[in-house]
């Protein structure tokens, strides 16, 4: 049983398409077809149900996928364990959400690559559900996101720290620094909202439904920089993860306020697949993130 056939099988299972798998692996489609046929002949079962151009895992294929992932995991572990190079190397595929990508992540990544320059980073930016699905399919090694505590049997949380999502406005806005603003008063303002499939936006929508409040004056903005710019120009109010608001803006141009019954608490989390071997690159990324965020929190408390 050849590992290149195993790798092709995993890619076809991920894309549910032979041509896309071939493109991702740099093979001709005919090569992928032959590799899958060889694997099926070797196992004596059909690994895929073929319906037109779309292929889906058969029942036996789903069973074999777990073994295939374990084989690749063992291959990577073996290569790392016998390597004479003490410096971590290889590819690390990280999935992140837009607010993380647009805030502190570039500084974190710079620090990580300064320590481990031989690691090649591949970044995928997406919404939470997409990142979960890609991690479960094996197309990402790690995901770094903001969400409520995650309980998925296939995933392992290796880092989690609380992060609040406060309401924010221009420092000149009447609601700036106010406490326990009523939801009805908030509804009078223009709300600058992230996209609907954003997880902290979903929590806000749930709270609005619980309180029976309809927010009619809204602007849907999917970019953090645009939201911050609108806030500075006093074009509305919003709610954002605390880490997404630069301290310089907090001190000069923006101010927080609270809304009664609308406290949004979430967690910054790093997750990986339970069946995936934790490579040194994954391990050191988690360690670097913990140290970085701890240092960031210390700076914020000291007012630096």
N, C-alpha and C positions, 0 to 999 in steps of 0.2 A: 504494500500500500504506500504510494508515493505522496510525500507531503505537498508537492505542487498540485496534485489532484485534490487533496484535502482543502487547500487554500482556495482553489477554484470553486469547489463545492460550497464553501462558506460565502464566497462573494455572490454566487448565483442565488443562494438562499436570501442574502441581504437585499439584492436588487430585484429579485423575482424576474430576472431577465438575463438571457445569455449574452446579448450584445453589450449591455451596460456593464456586466461583470468583466467581459473581455476588455472593454475600454479601460476600466479601472485597473486591471492587471497588466495592460500593455500587450495583450495577446490578440490573435485573430479569433473571430467567433468560432471558426471551425476547430481551433485548438481547444477551446473551452468545451465544445460539444464532445470531442474525442475523450477529453480528460474525464468528463462526467460519465460517459459510456464505459470507460475503463473501470471507474470506481463502482458503478452499478453492476458490471459483470463480475468484479471481484467479490462484491458483497452478495450478489445473487438476488437483489431486490431493486425496485424502482424507487429512486430517492425523490423524484419530482412527479407531480401530476402536470401534464402539459396540455394547456388549453389555448390554442392559437399561439400568439407570441408570448403570452404570459405563462410563467411556470410557478407553481407553488409546491412547497414541501409536502410529500406524502406522509402518511403516518409513520412509516419506517424512516423517512428522511428526517422528521422532527426528532425521532429518537437518536438517530446517528449524529445530528448536529451537536448535541451536548458532548459526545465523544470527540468529534472533530475539533471543537473549541479547546477541549482538554489537551489534545495532541499538540496544537499550536502553542498552547500555554507551556507545555513541557519542553517543546523545542526552544522557545525563548529563554526559559529558565536554564536549560542545559547550556545554551550559548553564553549566557551571562555568567554562569557559575564557573566555566572553564576558561573564560577570557582572561588574558594576562593584563588587560588594561583596567586599572582601578578607577578611571574616570568614567562616569555614566555616559552612555552614548545611545544612539538609536533615535527612533521617532516617538514623540509624545503627542497624541491627538486629544486636544482639549476642547470641550464644548462649553460656551459661556453665554450668559444673557446680555442684552444690549446695555443695561444700566451698569453692569460690572465692566463690560468692555469700554464704556465711555468714561469711567471714573478712575479708579486706582490701578486697573489691571496692567496698564503699560508699565508703570513703575515696578509692580510685582514681577512682571515678565523680564524686565531689564535686570533686576536683581538675581532672578533665577538663572538666566543665561550667562550672567557674569560668573556665577559659581560653577555652572555646568555647560560650558561653551560647545561641547561636542554633541549635545542633544538637539535634534531638529524638531522644531515646534510646528504643528499644524492646528490652526485655530478655526473653530466653527462657531459662528454667532447665530443664535436662534431663540425661539420662545421655549418655555420650560417643557411642554409636552413633547415637542420635537426632539429636544435633547435627551429626554428620558428614552424615547423610542430608539434613537440612534445608539445610545449606550447599550440598551438591551439587545440590539441587533449586532453589536460588536464593531460598529464603524467609528466609535469613540473610545478612548481609554479611560478618560475622566470627564466628569461634568462639574462645573462650578456655577452655582446658581443661588438665587434667593427664593425660598419657598417655606411653607409650613413643614414641620417635621415629616420626613418621607418614610413610609412603610411599604416597600415593595419587596416581595420575596426574592427577586432576582438581583436586587441592588444592595450594596453595602455603603453606609455612610461612614466616612473616615474622619470627617471634620465637620463641626457644626458650632456656630456662635450666634447669639441673638443679634438681630438688627431691627430697629424700629422704622416705621414708615410714617413720618410726621407730615402734617399739613404745613404748607409754606407759602409765603406771599412776599411781595416787595416790602422793604422796610417802611415805606410811606403808606402802605395800605391800612385801612381802618382795623382790619383783623390782626395786624402784626402784633405778636406777643400776647394775644388774648388767650384766656383760658376758658374751656368748656363752652365754646360757641355752640349755639343750638343748630341742629341739622337744618331747621327751617331758615335760619339766617345764612347758612352756607349756600343754600339753594338759590339765594338771591345773586350770588356771584357767578362769574364765568369760570367754569372748571376746566383746567387744562389737563386732559386725560391721556394716559398711555393707551395702546391698543387693547381691545377687549379680551384677547387671549393672554394678556399679561397677568401673572398670578396675583400680584397685590392689587391690581385693578379688579380682579374677580372677587377678592375679599371685600373691597369697597362696594361693589355692586350687590353682594350678599347682604351687607350691613344696611345699604339703602333700602333693599326690599324688606328687611326685618323692621325698619323704622317707618316704612310706608312713605318714603320721601322720593319724589321724582325730580331729578336734576335736568332741567330743560336747557339751560345755558351752558353748553359744553363745546370744547374744541378737541378733536381726536388728533393727537400728535404722537408719533411713534419714535421720535428722536429726542434723546435727553438734552442735547445742546439747544434745540429749538425751544423746549419747555423752559429751560433756565433763562434763555434770552427773553422769552415772553414774560416770565416772572419779574425779571429785572426792569422791564419796561412797564410793569404794572398793568399787563393786559389780561390778568386773571390770577387765580390761585390754583394750587395743585397739591399733590401728596407724592413724596418721593422717598426712596430709601435714604437714611441719614448719610450713608457713605457716598451717595451720589452728588451731594451738595458740597462743593469746595469750601474749606474754612474761610478763604478770602471773601467769598460771596456772603457767607453767614455773618461775617463781621461788619461788612460795609453796606451791602445792598438788599439782603434778604433776611426774613425773620420767620420763625416757626410760630404756630398757634395750634391749639387743640380743639377738637369738636366732640361734644358729649356723645358717648356711645359709639364713637368711630375710632377706637384705638386699634391700630394695625401693627401687629407684632409678627415677625417672620424670622427665619434663620438663614444666614449665609452657610452654604453646605458644599462639601466636596463628596462625590459618590463615584463608585466604580462597580463593575459587574462582579458578583460573588464568585463566578467561575473563572474569572480572569486572574492570571498570575500577576502579582504586584511587582512590576519591574522597579529597579532603582530609580529610573526617571520619574515614575509615578510617586514613589515613596518620598523622594526629595522635593518634588513639587508640593506635596502636602505639608512637609516640614517647613519649607520656605514660606508658604502661605500663612501658616500658623504664626511664625516669627514676625512676618511682615505686618499682619493685622494687629498683633499684640503691640508692636512698636508704634503703629499708627494710632491705636487707641491711647497709648501713653502720651503721644504728642498732643492729641486733641484735649486730653485732660489737663495737660500743663499749659495749654493755650498757645503752643508753638505753631 
